[in-house]
Amino acid sequence: MVNMESNTHVSPHKSPLLLVLNCILLSVGSCGCPLLMRLYFIHGGKRIWLSTCLLTAGWPIILAVIVFTFYHRRATTGNSTAKMFNIRPRLIVASAVVGVLIGLDNYLYSYGVAKLPVSTAALVVASQLAFTAGFAYLLVKQKFSSFSINAVVLLTIGSGVLALHTNSDRPEGESKREYVLGFVMTLGAAALWGFILPLIELMYQKAKQVIDYPLVMEIQLVMCFFATLVGIVGMLINNDFKAIPREARNFDLGEANYYIILVCIVISSQFFNLGAGGVIFCSSSLLSGIVVAVLLPVTEVLAVLFFGEKFQAEKGVALVLSLWGFVSYFYGEIKHSKKSEKNSPAETELPINQTSVK
């Protein structure tokens, strides 16, 4: 993992409970969002820019939480001088740029989910771990062990196996060109997301202010707002706003369920966004990518159960390679943790003595 202790601009107060909470949010969003999006597409939904916008349209939820916690904190502490927002202009600009990239990534991902079965799309998205690892090494000097390298290689090979015999997995009524394009777009989304995660971590490191969890939420608010703007621009160009009522009336599951599904996509995707940012804050971008990849078997099983998707030999091989990679990574992390515990007394003795002298 990245050694964040050397960065003086990151708050050291990161409880394990906060990490677990964000892992749960990330897990719920990572499993629920693709299933809900696929449900939208297979029952008559065709608006890719709409689904792109929905993936970050839950930013008002973050705003509501920030406002609530601000007034609650002010009421309990009696501090009337505290500010609701502490994010500085430098960080706003950086968050806006990352938000635009997230908006583009959402479009690539939405296109892929529209054309590919959920189980296939999930396996392709698993390749984001390889991209995350590579960009983490370049941007935040991520350190790797032989176990983490082995995991990345296995996951990359596993997703590559899916390129074989793609025709057997093509949904009925979809052309080979559409399927291949969906595969390429999903792979592009995985690559871009693999770049975005370390970029967020780098932004935390380079911010010239202390990064605590309330500020992480403010950063998420800005990123999601600008990502949503990208989706809104696409919807305006594509005339999606005019088409939504008509699409809702013709939706296979009914008009009411159409809007319920859209709302559920917004909520689940916001869980994902908050969880991803929180895991990066509490640990690293690589762990955020690992958590998403670890949930691959869960998404695979849910897709087969709910949508009756096929599970061919290629998916089985890719799944085994992915699981092998996960085991390798976490075994390496356990060994690293045990080694760190043995060395920690010697490492912490000097700072404690220095503090006592002062």
Disulfide bonds with the S-S distance in Angstrom:
none
